[in-house]
């Protein structure tokens, strides 16, 4: 059906008196695709984002490019948000502790993608610091050892031995 033709293929050259029937057919296919794409895009985004954008662009591709420019991500804000979430996470004793650790690891991975690399040792310390008092024996055990644990070691070797929350 080539509904996304206008997003994949540049707009064909304007038609002239000398345009062939194939060129006219391609232009009609492209125009139909563009019209449908614009309708779908405009219908899919929230109304308060639409504003005056409709009047400024005439192609679906230009509309998406304009939308991207207006709502570009700010890496500093994203980094701050993720970092704040990471350092405010606390294990409350409810739910799966592995999931809690994996969520912290996921946040660290997102920070790494934003060029803020956290050492795994720091992440292990954060996990242990934010565990409730019932895990004090694990914290003491970790602090008394010479070696640092990886997150995988923390998850696979030590947590199964802990009392259930």
mmCIF file of the C-alpha atoms, coordinates in Angstrom:
data_MODEL
# 
_entry.id   MODEL 
# 
loop_
_atom_site.group_PDB 
_atom_site.id 
_atom_site.type_symbol 
_atom_site.label_atom_id 
_atom_site.label_alt_id 
_atom_site.label_comp_id 
_atom_site.label_asym_id 
_atom_site.label_entity_id 
_atom_site.label_seq_id 
_atom_site.pdbx_PDB_ins_code 
_atom_site.Cartn_x 
_atom_site.Cartn_y 
_atom_site.Cartn_z 
_atom_site.occupancy 
_atom_site.B_iso_or_equiv 
_atom_site.pdbx_formal_charge 
_atom_site.auth_seq_id 
_atom_site.auth_comp_id 
_atom_site.auth_asym_id 
_atom_site.auth_atom_id 
_atom_site.pdbx_PDB_model_num 
ATOM 1   C CA . UNK A 1 1   ? 0.000  0.000   0.000   1.00 0.00 ? 1   UNK A CA 1 
ATOM 2   C CA . UNK A 1 2   ? 3.053  2.278   0.347   1.00 0.00 ? 2   UNK A CA 1 
ATOM 3   C CA . UNK A 1 3   ? 1.498  4.264   3.203   1.00 0.00 ? 3   UNK A CA 1 
ATOM 4   C CA . UNK A 1 4   ? 4.942  5.309   4.399   1.00 0.00 ? 4   UNK A CA 1 
ATOM 5   C CA . UNK A 1 5   ? 6.229  6.177   0.930   1.00 0.00 ? 5   UNK A CA 1 
ATOM 6   C CA . UNK A 1 6   ? 6.350  9.898   1.779   1.00 0.00 ? 6   UNK A CA 1 
ATOM 7   C CA . UNK A 1 7   ? 8.559  9.129   4.794   1.00 0.00 ? 7   UNK A CA 1 
ATOM 8   C CA . UNK A 1 8   ? 10.970 6.898   2.866   1.00 0.00 ? 8   UNK A CA 1 
ATOM 9   C CA . UNK A 1 9   ? 11.177 8.587   -0.539  1.00 0.00 ? 9   UNK A CA 1 
ATOM 10  C CA . UNK A 1 10  ? 11.861 12.273  -1.233  1.00 0.00 ? 10  UNK A CA 1 
ATOM 11  C CA . UNK A 1 11  ? 9.094  14.246  -2.914  1.00 0.00 ? 11  UNK A CA 1 
ATOM 12  C CA . UNK A 1 12  ? 9.256  13.740  -6.694  1.00 0.00 ? 12  UNK A CA 1 
ATOM 13  C CA . UNK A 1 13  ? 10.025 16.709  -8.925  1.00 0.00 ? 13  UNK A CA 1 
ATOM 14  C CA . UNK A 1 14  ? 7.054  18.928  -9.707  1.00 0.00 ? 14  UNK A CA 1 
ATOM 15  C CA . UNK A 1 15  ? 5.047  17.840  -12.716 1.00 0.00 ? 15  UNK A CA 1 
ATOM 16  C CA . UNK A 1 16  ? 5.296  19.709  -15.992 1.00 0.00 ? 16  UNK A CA 1 
ATOM 17  C CA . UNK A 1 17  ? 3.518  19.513  -19.347 1.00 0.00 ? 17  UNK A CA 1 
ATOM 18  C CA . UNK A 1 18  ? 6.202  17.062  -20.447 1.00 0.00 ? 18  UNK A CA 1 
ATOM 19  C CA . UNK A 1 19  ? 5.814  14.701  -17.453 1.00 0.00 ? 19  UNK A CA 1 
ATOM 20  C CA . UNK A 1 20  ? 5.239  11.080  -18.348 1.00 0.00 ? 20  UNK A CA 1 
ATOM 21  C CA . UNK A 1 21  ? 2.320  9.028   -17.097 1.00 0.00 ? 21  UNK A CA 1 
ATOM 22  C CA . UNK A 1 22  ? 4.730  7.107   -14.827 1.00 0.00 ? 22  UNK A CA 1 
ATOM 23  C CA . UNK A 1 23  ? 5.920  10.368  -13.257 1.00 0.00 ? 23  UNK A CA 1 
ATOM 24  C CA . UNK A 1 24  ? 2.313  11.475  -12.766 1.00 0.00 ? 24  UNK A CA 1 
ATOM 25  C CA . UNK A 1 25  ? 1.432  8.119   -11.195 1.00 0.00 ? 25  UNK A CA 1 
ATOM 26  C CA . UNK A 1 26  ? 4.462  8.311   -8.844  1.00 0.00 ? 26  UNK A CA 1 
ATOM 27  C CA . UNK A 1 27  ? 3.518  11.848  -7.823  1.00 0.00 ? 27  UNK A CA 1 
ATOM 28  C CA . UNK A 1 28  ? -0.051 10.775  -7.054  1.00 0.00 ? 28  UNK A CA 1 
ATOM 29  C CA . UNK A 1 29  ? 1.176  7.809   -4.991  1.00 0.00 ? 29  UNK A CA 1 
ATOM 30  C CA . UNK A 1 30  ? 3.562  10.078  -3.088  1.00 0.00 ? 30  UNK A CA 1 
ATOM 31  C CA . UNK A 1 31  ? 0.883  12.740  -2.459  1.00 0.00 ? 31  UNK A CA 1 
ATOM 32  C CA . UNK A 1 32  ? -1.591 10.128  -1.223  1.00 0.00 ? 32  UNK A CA 1 
ATOM 33  C CA . UNK A 1 33  ? 1.037  8.625   1.066   1.00 0.00 ? 33  UNK A CA 1 
ATOM 34  C CA . UNK A 1 34  ? 1.983  12.067  2.393   1.00 0.00 ? 34  UNK A CA 1 
ATOM 35  C CA . UNK A 1 35  ? -1.644 13.002  3.047   1.00 0.00 ? 35  UNK A CA 1 
ATOM 36  C CA . UNK A 1 36  ? -2.376 9.737   4.880   1.00 0.00 ? 36  UNK A CA 1 
ATOM 37  C CA . UNK A 1 37  ? 0.893  9.897   6.840   1.00 0.00 ? 37  UNK A CA 1 
ATOM 38  C CA . UNK A 1 38  ? 0.141  13.443  7.985   1.00 0.00 ? 38  UNK A CA 1 
ATOM 39  C CA . UNK A 1 39  ? -3.363 12.441  9.069   1.00 0.00 ? 39  UNK A CA 1 
ATOM 40  C CA . UNK A 1 40  ? -2.058 9.452   11.040  1.00 0.00 ? 40  UNK A CA 1 
ATOM 41  C CA . UNK A 1 41  ? 0.749  11.448  12.674  1.00 0.00 ? 41  UNK A CA 1 
ATOM 42  C CA . UNK A 1 42  ? -1.468 14.379  13.608  1.00 0.00 ? 42  UNK A CA 1 
ATOM 43  C CA . UNK A 1 43  ? -4.111 12.038  15.000  1.00 0.00 ? 43  UNK A CA 1 
ATOM 44  C CA . UNK A 1 44  ? -1.561 10.106  17.059  1.00 0.00 ? 44  UNK A CA 1 
ATOM 45  C CA . UNK A 1 45  ? 0.095  13.009  18.888  1.00 0.00 ? 45  UNK A CA 1 
ATOM 46  C CA . UNK A 1 46  ? -1.615 14.830  21.763  1.00 0.00 ? 46  UNK A CA 1 
ATOM 47  C CA . UNK A 1 47  ? -3.621 17.875  20.742  1.00 0.00 ? 47  UNK A CA 1 
ATOM 48  C CA . UNK A 1 48  ? -1.607 20.315  22.878  1.00 0.00 ? 48  UNK A CA 1 
ATOM 49  C CA . UNK A 1 49  ? 1.555  19.390  20.914  1.00 0.00 ? 49  UNK A CA 1 
ATOM 50  C CA . UNK A 1 50  ? -0.071 20.129  17.597  1.00 0.00 ? 50  UNK A CA 1 
ATOM 51  C CA . UNK A 1 51  ? -0.519 23.884  18.079  1.00 0.00 ? 51  UNK A CA 1 
ATOM 52  C CA . UNK A 1 52  ? 0.417  25.832  14.997  1.00 0.00 ? 52  UNK A CA 1 
ATOM 53  C CA . UNK A 1 53  ? 2.646  23.129  13.576  1.00 0.00 ? 53  UNK A CA 1 
ATOM 54  C CA . UNK A 1 54  ? -0.007 22.129  11.046  1.00 0.00 ? 54  UNK A CA 1 
ATOM 55  C CA . UNK A 1 55  ? 0.281  25.391  9.160   1.00 0.00 ? 55  UNK A CA 1 
ATOM 56  C CA . UNK A 1 56  ? 4.070  25.403  8.959   1.00 0.00 ? 56  UNK A CA 1 
ATOM 57  C CA . UNK A 1 57  ? 4.795  22.119  7.167   1.00 0.00 ? 57  UNK A CA 1 
ATOM 58  C CA . UNK A 1 58  ? 3.316  20.420  4.140   1.00 0.00 ? 58  UNK A CA 1 
ATOM 59  C CA . UNK A 1 59  ? 5.030  17.022  4.231   1.00 0.00 ? 59  UNK A CA 1 
ATOM 60  C CA . UNK A 1 60  ? 4.898  14.243  6.807   1.00 0.00 ? 60  UNK A CA 1 
ATOM 61  C CA . UNK A 1 61  ? 8.686  14.029  6.906   1.00 0.00 ? 61  UNK A CA 1 
ATOM 62  C CA . UNK A 1 62  ? 9.052  17.774  7.561   1.00 0.00 ? 62  UNK A CA 1 
ATOM 63  C CA . UNK A 1 63  ? 6.361  17.554  10.246  1.00 0.00 ? 63  UNK A CA 1 
ATOM 64  C CA . UNK A 1 64  ? 8.286  14.802  12.080  1.00 0.00 ? 64  UNK A CA 1 
ATOM 65  C CA . UNK A 1 65  ? 11.568 16.710  11.749  1.00 0.00 ? 65  UNK A CA 1 
ATOM 66  C CA . UNK A 1 66  ? 9.940  19.847  13.175  1.00 0.00 ? 66  UNK A CA 1 
ATOM 67  C CA . UNK A 1 67  ? 8.433  17.842  16.024  1.00 0.00 ? 67  UNK A CA 1 
ATOM 68  C CA . UNK A 1 68  ? 11.842 16.341  16.794  1.00 0.00 ? 68  UNK A CA 1 
ATOM 69  C CA . UNK A 1 69  ? 13.498 19.777  16.851  1.00 0.00 ? 69  UNK A CA 1 
ATOM 70  C CA . UNK A 1 70  ? 10.870 21.153  19.213  1.00 0.00 ? 70  UNK A CA 1 
ATOM 71  C CA . UNK A 1 71  ? 11.110 18.276  21.666  1.00 0.00 ? 71  UNK A CA 1 
ATOM 72  C CA . UNK A 1 72  ? 14.782 17.338  21.491  1.00 0.00 ? 72  UNK A CA 1 
ATOM 73  C CA . UNK A 1 73  ? 16.098 15.557  24.548  1.00 0.00 ? 73  UNK A CA 1 
ATOM 74  C CA . UNK A 1 74  ? 18.325 17.449  26.897  1.00 0.00 ? 74  UNK A CA 1 
ATOM 75  C CA . UNK A 1 75  ? 21.027 14.997  27.968  1.00 0.00 ? 75  UNK A CA 1 
ATOM 76  C CA . UNK A 1 76  ? 21.882 16.973  31.101  1.00 0.00 ? 76  UNK A CA 1 
ATOM 77  C CA . UNK A 1 77  ? 18.295 16.872  32.314  1.00 0.00 ? 77  UNK A CA 1 
ATOM 78  C CA . UNK A 1 78  ? 17.971 13.195  31.470  1.00 0.00 ? 78  UNK A CA 1 
ATOM 79  C CA . UNK A 1 79  ? 21.238 12.415  33.283  1.00 0.00 ? 79  UNK A CA 1 
ATOM 80  C CA . UNK A 1 80  ? 20.117 14.363  36.362  1.00 0.00 ? 80  UNK A CA 1 
ATOM 81  C CA . UNK A 1 81  ? 16.749 12.640  36.402  1.00 0.00 ? 81  UNK A CA 1 
ATOM 82  C CA . UNK A 1 82  ? 18.213 9.148   36.160  1.00 0.00 ? 82  UNK A CA 1 
ATOM 83  C CA . UNK A 1 83  ? 20.928 9.891   38.721  1.00 0.00 ? 83  UNK A CA 1 
ATOM 84  C CA . UNK A 1 84  ? 18.363 11.291  41.152  1.00 0.00 ? 84  UNK A CA 1 
ATOM 85  C CA . UNK A 1 85  ? 16.241 8.187   40.752  1.00 0.00 ? 85  UNK A CA 1 
ATOM 86  C CA . UNK A 1 86  ? 19.272 5.952   41.305  1.00 0.00 ? 86  UNK A CA 1 
ATOM 87  C CA . UNK A 1 87  ? 20.409 7.616   44.513  1.00 0.00 ? 87  UNK A CA 1 
ATOM 88  C CA . UNK A 1 88  ? 16.899 7.858   45.922  1.00 0.00 ? 88  UNK A CA 1 
ATOM 89  C CA . UNK A 1 89  ? 16.028 4.184   45.396  1.00 0.00 ? 89  UNK A CA 1 
ATOM 90  C CA . UNK A 1 90  ? 15.455 2.248   48.592  1.00 0.00 ? 90  UNK A CA 1 
ATOM 91  C CA . UNK A 1 91  ? 14.622 -1.396  49.033  1.00 0.00 ? 91  UNK A CA 1 
ATOM 92  C CA . UNK A 1 92  ? 11.611 -1.422  51.327  1.00 0.00 ? 92  UNK A CA 1 
ATOM 93  C CA . UNK A 1 93  ? 11.592 -5.126  52.041  1.00 0.00 ? 93  UNK A CA 1 
ATOM 94  C CA . UNK A 1 94  ? 8.652  -5.731  49.734  1.00 0.00 ? 94  UNK A CA 1 
ATOM 95  C CA . UNK A 1 95  ? 9.006  -7.400  46.385  1.00 0.00 ? 95  UNK A CA 1 
ATOM 96  C CA . UNK A 1 96  ? 11.883 -9.200  44.769  1.00 0.00 ? 96  UNK A CA 1 
ATOM 97  C CA . UNK A 1 97  ? 15.319 -7.940  45.809  1.00 0.00 ? 97  UNK A CA 1 
ATOM 98  C CA . UNK A 1 98  ? 16.839 -9.193  42.551  1.00 0.00 ? 98  UNK A CA 1 
ATOM 99  C CA . UNK A 1 99  ? 14.478 -6.946  40.610  1.00 0.00 ? 99  UNK A CA 1 
ATOM 100 C CA . UNK A 1 100 ? 15.498 -4.020  42.819  1.00 0.00 ? 100 UNK A CA 1 
ATOM 101 C CA . UNK A 1 101 ? 19.185 -4.648  42.084  1.00 0.00 ? 101 UNK A CA 1 
ATOM 102 C CA . UNK A 1 102 ? 18.527 -5.165  38.380  1.00 0.00 ? 102 UNK A CA 1 
ATOM 103 C CA . UNK A 1 103 ? 16.593 -1.891  38.261  1.00 0.00 ? 103 UNK A CA 1 
ATOM 104 C CA . UNK A 1 104 ? 19.561 -0.101  39.819  1.00 0.00 ? 104 UNK A CA 1 
ATOM 105 C CA . UNK A 1 105 ? 21.843 -1.789  37.289  1.00 0.00 ? 105 UNK A CA 1 
ATOM 106 C CA . UNK A 1 106 ? 19.543 -0.701  34.466  1.00 0.00 ? 106 UNK A CA 1 
ATOM 107 C CA . UNK A 1 107 ? 19.689 2.917   35.647  1.00 0.00 ? 107 UNK A CA 1 
ATOM 108 C CA . UNK A 1 108 ? 23.496 2.691   35.766  1.00 0.00 ? 108 UNK A CA 1 
ATOM 109 C CA . UNK A 1 109 ? 23.467 1.379   32.178  1.00 0.00 ? 109 UNK A CA 1 
ATOM 110 C CA . UNK A 1 110 ? 21.325 4.317   31.084  1.00 0.00 ? 110 UNK A CA 1 
ATOM 111 C CA . UNK A 1 111 ? 23.781 6.691   32.740  1.00 0.00 ? 111 UNK A CA 1 
ATOM 112 C CA . UNK A 1 112 ? 26.658 4.966   30.966  1.00 0.00 ? 112 UNK A CA 1 
ATOM 113 C CA . UNK A 1 113 ? 24.893 5.527   27.633  1.00 0.00 ? 113 UNK A CA 1 
ATOM 114 C CA . UNK A 1 114 ? 24.733 9.220   28.577  1.00 0.00 ? 114 UNK A CA 1 
ATOM 115 C CA . UNK A 1 115 ? 28.515 9.252   29.163  1.00 0.00 ? 115 UNK A CA 1 
ATOM 116 C CA . UNK A 1 116 ? 28.331 9.021   32.960  1.00 0.00 ? 116 UNK A CA 1 
ATOM 117 C CA . UNK A 1 117 ? 29.999 5.754   33.847  1.00 0.00 ? 117 UNK A CA 1 
ATOM 118 C CA . UNK A 1 118 ? 29.518 4.417   37.373  1.00 0.00 ? 118 UNK A CA 1 
ATOM 119 C CA . UNK A 1 119 ? 31.975 1.795   38.550  1.00 0.00 ? 119 UNK A CA 1 
ATOM 120 C CA . UNK A 1 120 ? 30.380 -1.487  39.477  1.00 0.00 ? 120 UNK A CA 1 
ATOM 121 C CA . UNK A 1 121 ? 31.975 -1.276  42.937  1.00 0.00 ? 121 UNK A CA 1 
ATOM 122 C CA . UNK A 1 122 ? 30.107 1.963   43.544  1.00 0.00 ? 122 UNK A CA 1 
ATOM 123 C CA . UNK A 1 123 ? 26.864 0.374   42.414  1.00 0.00 ? 123 UNK A CA 1 
ATOM 124 C CA . UNK A 1 124 ? 27.367 -2.576  44.795  1.00 0.00 ? 124 UNK A CA 1 
ATOM 125 C CA . UNK A 1 125 ? 27.969 -0.103  47.632  1.00 0.00 ? 125 UNK A CA 1 
ATOM 126 C CA . UNK A 1 126 ? 24.812 1.829   46.728  1.00 0.00 ? 126 UNK A CA 1 
ATOM 127 C CA . UNK A 1 127 ? 22.781 -1.389  46.732  1.00 0.00 ? 127 UNK A CA 1 
ATOM 128 C CA . UNK A 1 128 ? 24.134 -2.351  50.140  1.00 0.00 ? 128 UNK A CA 1 
ATOM 129 C CA . UNK A 1 129 ? 23.709 1.139   51.616  1.00 0.00 ? 129 UNK A CA 1 
ATOM 130 C CA . UNK A 1 130 ? 20.072 1.313   50.570  1.00 0.00 ? 130 UNK A CA 1 
ATOM 131 C CA . UNK A 1 131 ? 19.159 -2.112  51.979  1.00 0.00 ? 131 UNK A CA 1 
ATOM 132 C CA . UNK A 1 132 ? 17.133 -2.015  55.213  1.00 0.00 ? 132 UNK A CA 1 
ATOM 133 C CA . UNK A 1 133 ? 18.519 -2.996  58.638  1.00 0.00 ? 133 UNK A CA 1 
ATOM 134 C CA . UNK A 1 134 ? 17.517 -6.645  58.282  1.00 0.00 ? 134 UNK A CA 1 
ATOM 135 C CA . UNK A 1 135 ? 20.415 -6.982  55.817  1.00 0.00 ? 135 UNK A CA 1 
ATOM 136 C CA . UNK A 1 136 ? 23.067 -5.688  58.256  1.00 0.00 ? 136 UNK A CA 1 
ATOM 137 C CA . UNK A 1 137 ? 24.739 -9.114  58.443  1.00 0.00 ? 137 UNK A CA 1 
ATOM 138 C CA . UNK A 1 138 ? 25.284 -9.043  54.682  1.00 0.00 ? 138 UNK A CA 1 
ATOM 139 C CA . UNK A 1 139 ? 26.734 -5.528  54.891  1.00 0.00 ? 139 UNK A CA 1 
ATOM 140 C CA . UNK A 1 140 ? 29.167 -6.520  57.653  1.00 0.00 ? 140 UNK A CA 1 
ATOM 141 C CA . UNK A 1 141 ? 30.177 -9.634  55.738  1.00 0.00 ? 141 UNK A CA 1 
ATOM 142 C CA . UNK A 1 142 ? 30.892 -7.604  52.614  1.00 0.00 ? 142 UNK A CA 1 
ATOM 143 C CA . UNK A 1 143 ? 32.870 -4.950  54.491  1.00 0.00 ? 143 UNK A CA 1 
ATOM 144 C CA . UNK A 1 144 ? 35.046 -7.572  56.239  1.00 0.00 ? 144 UNK A CA 1 
ATOM 145 C CA . UNK A 1 145 ? 36.201 -9.175  52.971  1.00 0.00 ? 145 UNK A CA 1 
ATOM 146 C CA . UNK A 1 146 ? 39.192 -7.991  50.985  1.00 0.00 ? 146 UNK A CA 1 
ATOM 147 C CA . UNK A 1 147 ? 37.595 -8.604  47.590  1.00 0.00 ? 147 UNK A CA 1 
ATOM 148 C CA . UNK A 1 148 ? 34.936 -6.497  45.956  1.00 0.00 ? 148 UNK A CA 1 
ATOM 149 C CA . UNK A 1 149 ? 31.805 -8.236  44.761  1.00 0.00 ? 149 UNK A CA 1 
ATOM 150 C CA . UNK A 1 150 ? 30.271 -7.774  41.369  1.00 0.00 ? 150 UNK A CA 1 
ATOM 151 C CA . UNK A 1 151 ? 26.526 -7.267  41.095  1.00 0.00 ? 151 UNK A CA 1 
ATOM 152 C CA . UNK A 1 152 ? 26.221 -10.792 39.744  1.00 0.00 ? 152 UNK A CA 1 
ATOM 153 C CA . UNK A 1 153 ? 28.048 -12.183 42.782  1.00 0.00 ? 153 UNK A CA 1 
ATOM 154 C CA . UNK A 1 154 ? 25.823 -10.178 45.080  1.00 0.00 ? 154 UNK A CA 1 
ATOM 155 C CA . UNK A 1 155 ? 22.727 -11.522 43.373  1.00 0.00 ? 155 UNK A CA 1 
ATOM 156 C CA . UNK A 1 156 ? 23.725 -15.131 42.795  1.00 0.00 ? 156 UNK A CA 1 
ATOM 157 C CA . UNK A 1 157 ? 25.897 -16.004 45.805  1.00 0.00 ? 157 UNK A CA 1 
ATOM 158 C CA . UNK A 1 158 ? 24.739 -13.939 48.716  1.00 0.00 ? 158 UNK A CA 1 
ATOM 159 C CA . UNK A 1 159 ? 21.127 -12.955 48.412  1.00 0.00 ? 159 UNK A CA 1 
ATOM 160 C CA . UNK A 1 160 ? 19.668 -16.487 48.272  1.00 0.00 ? 160 UNK A CA 1 
ATOM 161 C CA . UNK A 1 161 ? 21.050 -17.035 51.797  1.00 0.00 ? 161 UNK A CA 1 
ATOM 162 C CA . UNK A 1 162 ? 19.317 -13.982 53.248  1.00 0.00 ? 162 UNK A CA 1 
ATOM 163 C CA . UNK A 1 163 ? 16.122 -14.231 55.246  1.00 0.00 ? 163 UNK A CA 1 
ATOM 164 C CA . UNK A 1 164 ? 13.000 -13.480 53.269  1.00 0.00 ? 164 UNK A CA 1 
ATOM 165 C CA . UNK A 1 165 ? 11.626 -9.994  53.690  1.00 0.00 ? 165 UNK A CA 1 
# 
